[in-house]
């Protein structure tokens, strides 16, 4: 394999080193540091391994056997960051963390070759790679407390804060967790990524919590190489832009001894004070952003040479040679021996099996065990505990309930039965949420389990992500559906991918409650009336529940909670705002939209499996397929049509992902005519998928659809002109009936 400039420079620079007087390896490698010669020698091995993995990655790519060339060259000083932590401290690492990973692997008692092989198998996309199994090149391992991240833009920072939060919260609640009680979380990211909204959210959330005396033991590590691919980071920006309420540390990432000492101090501060800190490690970037990157197109040769002169691998070699702990010849021999060995390992890794079928690829994405979920959904608190939780008046004794009351009682039942359940979000505690859904829960279960967050949806979901991966069951609330889009990547890029990229070794179960859809009276405008769910429905593995009736809301919420607990599922639970307090069905005072709360003895028979619809009526002329607010409008229209002699049935989908295709086909075939009443938009709405499913399944009957307009929702009564209406449903039904 041809040598590039970085390799040639290493050889020349090490050859020119002059050995110093021999120093006891048990003593500091130089004056003024706590890094011993022996530990320096060990860390050099991990730095060397990381550097040669980058060289090998590019060779594999040239052979057509490697698929990832973003490397860690120039960032090898993060080996000392790993050394300052414990092998049981949860770590969320960015893609230049090769030396950190190799160090952590050895600290956990593994052989050096095991860490190297992990990375090589990832580079060659082998199914034998222990974390992602060939699905992506990640740094992660369940035995190393390294949670895999595929993020390039700091979207893992909110989750990392959630992990730190969960370390303390599980201890305070007396619950078991995967991390030691005195653990600290750490996450690494680049200087350019520090400007991203998700990074700012994570840093601000940590500072915000710490300001309120909330224990948040997290060490942020910004590895600052001054570049975001080709865009320069202004000199001193990370130092200037740091959060003023967070303790700040700075180290020269090209000086292993300096990183070692400063990282120890930073980790000790976080561990002792249970408070966040930011460690800036000044690094260089060698060999470009990735293998395809032509640095000379945006950097001068002088700039590239200046980084090369600060090569951290050469700097550590100099430390060892000047301390008399080795010689240039010994180091160069070690380099060549390791290089040759890694190339042989790479050739072997390239021959290991890879993913060969769609089934194998998606298998860990979203496991489903319906029987276990059904059983888990019936678990209830002991009678005395439940009686105390409801102050002696059980919900099944209250009489018919509204949708909002049903959700509230179901959350209370989960909090009573499962001490690891957390309910949180903006305004959910004392106020009980904008719509009062969580009213009274904090008073009954305490601020440790029901609490307010600050106004940042990324932070809300990040806390849920970190809590879920740390053994808790979070139920975050997002105030409005439009607000969810502010932080959608926390679900798309973080929550939904974790089991996929860890083969189920890590998971972040959660049920995200969202006040959704339109039609609420006296409170309008786009951000409080949003009818777009397209961005949710295309996230692989995500459950999207959309109950309309109070009894369905209770049963489906129990199903989502059970699926999270059993299968690690991520669910978005869409709650129609306009139906929260609806009582009547046809006429004022008929209470037709209320429903009793099922007692625990009936939870098994009233269980709603994932992907099962609900049918109303037995007509044979027309099937109206709908969901959410469309259910009430469709039922009202169907009653009028039935009174005129038309046989109508209404199918409430209830689940928008996965769609209940079997129930849909059964209802469609019974009538041969299908009208889809869809309150989402005509383009990109749910109805498009329903039509596609019917056609794909071979349905040959007639299909029509009525939807809301392709429009944002305006204020006040103007909304009626763009939203699906009951009159439109009835008119379309009459037309289809002929």
Phi, psi and omega in degrees: 000131182295148180269135175264184185299322182296317179293317180298318180297318180301312181300313182294318182292319180290321178302326184278355182290149179248120181297143176261184178294137181304137181237143177301122182298343178279351180263166176306144184291340173203168180295140174087010178232159175262357180285117179281161178299320181296316180291324177299318180296319179296313182293327176301321179300321180286324175297316180297315179301317180297316180299315183287335172296322178294318177299316181295323180301320181287325175295317178300321179296321178298328180277356183075019183245356179237152190228017184203124184230010172287116189247186184250006186300126184099343180254013187295348175297344179290355170300324180287332175294314177300319181296332181282347181256179176258155181293347180258003176280122181298135183231136176240108194252144174273184195280359177251038188250030184301313182292323176301312184298315180296323178293314180298320180301315179291323180297333179277004176091012180273157176290149180306322182296332183295316178296317178299317181294322176308311184292317180298318179295328175291319179298326183264007177057044180274144177294345181275354174299128194289347183256287184273349177060038177090001182276336178192157173275110181228160166260112180187152177192130182295334180274355184247004183058030177253110182275122187294141177229137173252002185293141170247358187229032172071018180292351178274352182295316176301322177296319181300320176297321177297324177296315178299317177301315184292327177304314182283320185292321177297321178295316181295326180274356180070031182256151175287152178212168182283347183248146176302155183297332181257018179291159170234149176268151174221148174215144181245151181197168183266168182294321179293322180293338180297340180276350184287150183302322182291326176292315179298324177297313181296314180295316181294321180297317179297316180293321180298314179294316180297323179300330179265019177067024175273128180291122179220084184280089181223135175252112173275132180239107177265111178269102192262101176257005174081006184220143167243091191058265180250352185269126183284141169271129181303140179305131177080004185297314182299318179296317182288327186268000181299155180289128185293343182263008182242135179299136186242136176231153181217137180219155174276107184293349178264004179238100187303320181295320180293314178301317181303309184292316182289321179296321176299316180295318180294314180296321179296320178299312181296317183290321183284315185268352183052044184228153182287155175212153177245124176251116174266124177248111181283115185238182169235161176245115180256150176071019176078178180294318180204179184298333182270359187277126176259094187298326184294351177282347181217357176232150176277160177297326179298319180295317180295318179295325179296320176294319181299324180293342180258013183316117183295332178292318176295320181298319178290323175301319179297318177305313184292317182292316182291339176273002179070021183270348177196178178237160177304319180297318179297319180293317180294323176295319179297319179300311183293319180297315180293320179300312180296319180295319180294322178298321177294317177298322180295318178299319178294317180298324181293344179266355182285155185297149178240171178295134186232002180211154177298323180300313180296322182294313187272353186309316181272002188299306183208080182299144180231122175234083188304319183294317180294322178295317179300317179294317182293330182290348181262358182289134186224155179293154175305150185308319182290322178294318181292321179298319178293321181298327181256016177054037174086343179250099184290148184298329179290349178263358184279343188092185182302139184243159172279173177302311183297320178294322180296318178295316179302314182292325179292318176299319179297319178298319179292318178297323180289322185276332188231104182297346181269000179282131176237138177240123183204167180154187179285124174072013187277346190276264184296319181290328182084022180090159180303325182253011175075015185293325182259017182302131176087349184289319180295320180298324182276327188244356173090156182289349176286342184239339176230113189209160178273149170246171173281174188275088180195105183296327177297321179292319179301311181288327176297319176298322178293317180299313181292324178291319181296317181288348181257015172097003178261169177241096183277142174234080180283151176248133170252127192297323181215151181302320180297330180289333181298327182293341176297337188224028189298331182293340175294334175269312184292307188272338184249299187295308188288341185267344193298312179294325180297315184270006175231009181054033178083359180292327174241147177209156179229075181299140177194156172234111183267110178275133184226123171291123197226166172069192187243206175077000178290139185269143175075008183206098189234203182091157189304311189285349175251358177220090181239136182238028180254121177237008184301320183293337177277321189287346180258014177270115183302132175085346183286133173273131175238108181259139182221074179286155177238328183264151179301318181291322176295322180302315181295312183293318182290325176294321176298321178297314181297318179296319179292320179296323176296315183291319186274312188253357184073023187292150172253121183238144167248121187253103185273120183250116182294113183303317185294342181258359182309310185243018177293135182244326190255154181256303184248314184230154179300126178092000181278347178054029184286347180260001176276161178207144178289155177273124183292133174292156182307329180296340181253006182296325181294316183285337180261007179299137178248108179294156176299131176080026176244130181271177177230130184254141177237130178085168182228024181297155182243008182260324186208139172248123174260118181259128186203187178190169175055225180298335180297336182295310181297316179296320182292320179296318179296318179293320181296323179297318179294320179294320179296322179297337179266006176099004178269132180273104184245146169231152180238130178249116175270114183299319181066320178245123179268342173203115358284148176291144179281074189297318181298314179294323178299312181295320180299314181292324180293315182294332181294334183243334182077356178226131183231126171248126179260119178255103192240115181282352175277181188287157182294321178262122181081006180275180184293328185299327179301317180291325179296315177300315181298318179296318179298314182291319179298327181277000175092017179293129185247003180280190182272142180229135173221162179214147171234136187219175168283163182286161173283077186207153165286161187267121182279177183279146171068212185294343179299336180301331183298337184279346181242353181261147174306137181238160177298321180296322179293322178297314182294319180295318180293324178295317179298319180296319181289327178287340176080000000 
